[in-house]
Amino acid sequence: MTGLDLLGAQQRNLFIGGTWREAASGARIEVIDPADGSVLTDVADASTEEAVEALDAAVAAQADWARTPPRERGEILRRAFELLTARADDVAHLMSLEMGKPVAEAKGEVAYGSEFFRWYSEEAVRIHGRWMQAPAGGSRLLTVRKPVGPCLFITPWNFPLAMGTRKIGPAIAAGCTMVVKPASQTPLTMLALAAILEEVGLPAGVLNVVTTSSTGELSTALQSDDRLRKVSFTGSTAVGRTLVAQSADQLQRLSMELGGNAPFLVFEDADLDAAVEGAMVAKMRNMGEACTSANRFLVHASVATEFGERLGQRMGGLRLGRGQDEGVDVGPLIDEKALDGVTRLVADAIDDGARVVTGGSAPDGPGFFYSPTVLVDVPPGSAINTQEIFGPVAPITTFETEAEAIERANATEYGLASYVYTRDLARTIRLAESLDFGMVGVNTGLVSNPAAPFGGMKASGFGREGGFEGIEEYLETTYVALPAD
Ligand code: NAP
């Protein structure tokens, strides 16, 4: 079994209250193969009424689910981790088809994404409050942790599995029910995940999946409903701002994982072999279509030429192609709009004076491919340094002093990931304390880890996913005052 066969025809539909069903209107959304623009299959296109029915199902399941013993919730997650791991090859193939990333990378995402289920299967049984004596004596303070209630999860297309499991895992562990709306471009992986959770015994109504082309209407309708208590969103800052504004009337709890503009700092004392290796990971993971992707390379002037040439050699040696083909390193971008955006940013940078070390263009079609590109002499103010590239392009600028590097790194509205290459411990500590980012990778190009608190600040959003912190997003606290006698 590979790829599309993983989903039966019935499962390319809405999953509401434990039942798979077509949209009442019969409307469908086409899923496109980004490697050639052909139609892979289609999924149901839900109406707003059907989205509200999914919330009805989540609300109906909430009380029983909250009462389900934590061990039972944890064991469902554990079984889901095991089944997902057993089906990793098929899920990865399916993900590669709809999203474009090479199958090997998709397998990496399945391994990463499934770990959120394992981690939160272990955290489900560790939810606890506290008991203490009031400082002045005379009373006791007790806290009770409770699930926040029905949630809405909206996920992006770039990590179709992991962006879901890092919300679904802690929500299940905490005892919340949910409606999930995956990105319209990559709904299949989420539907396959729902089928796995159904198979391992997640009770009906705890997880509901709604695919729709009326995304704005769905979020407006569900967020105006006082039964929805929480929204967790991963995607662009623009949509995040809309969802934050829409949460005001019902004062929903929010987690916002938004865009990034990660600086990648290489100091004069850095191990250049390690820096080039780390740059390949930080830049090329997911074809550069990651919110953590290194977006601005800030390299000390004394090592910039060597770093640029070596990175250019590595990037220029990568093989583009269909993600399911053997030996492919770089798949297509998600769609034509994404390809046009990357093409425009590179053209503007060249107009601004940047020099191309490798790449700099899109190969002939079909598909939405862009050649891995390294640019040097990029003016700091060029649009490619201020906007999220979301493609396989590494723009390099130089700096002279540590103070200048920090100032330039922080000169962005975003604050998600940052990367630092240096062998100086004191400098490492200064940078970790001075960089206004939720994550700092030191001599590594990969910060994501299910046991770590992933998240940003400023326009990159708020809230943390993963780690001990991740479950807090799904818990409320009731404080109980107890007299001592
Ligand atoms: P996007 O346009 O914001 O879409 C993300 C999700 O939001 C999709 O499911 C989309 O649905 C939905 N959406 C769009 N408009 C909506 C509305 N008015 N109300 C409710 N939902 C709405 O972003 P994208 O282009 O898919 O993803 C790329 C962005 O995500 C980048 O900026 C990237 O940095 C960010 N990202 C952040 C993280 C993180 O953890 N911080 C991780 C991955 C990606 P449709 O598909 O139906 O339009």
Boltz pocket constraint, residues with backbone or C-beta under 6 A from the ligand:
constraints:
  - pocket:
      binder: B
      contacts: [[A, 154], [A, 155], [A, 156], [A, 157], [A, 158], [A, 159], [A, 163], [A, 181], [A, 182], [A, 183], [A, 184], [A, 185], [A, 212], [A, 213], [A, 215], [A, 216], [A, 219], [A, 220], [A, 234], [A, 235], [A, 236], [A, 237], [A, 239], [A, 240], [A, 242], [A, 256], [A, 257], [A, 258], [A, 259], [A, 260], [A, 290], [A, 291], [A, 292], [A, 388], [A, 416], [A, 456], [A, 460]]
      max_distance: 6.0
